């Protein structure tokens, strides 16, 4: 095998291994994100409940109760 072929093979191997590692990291990050959603930490739960209370207030504002005598 020539030096060029050896170099090309080495580059292919490096690119393949790097791509596999990146893919594995993305899968790990995705699984971690799912895990956070499934079992949220107390701070995440607080943030969620706070966001829900804000959205419920805005829904009431969008649909005001009819004015009395109207």
Secondary structure as UniProt FT lines:
FT   HELIX           3..38
FT   HELIX           42..62
FT   TURN            68..69
//
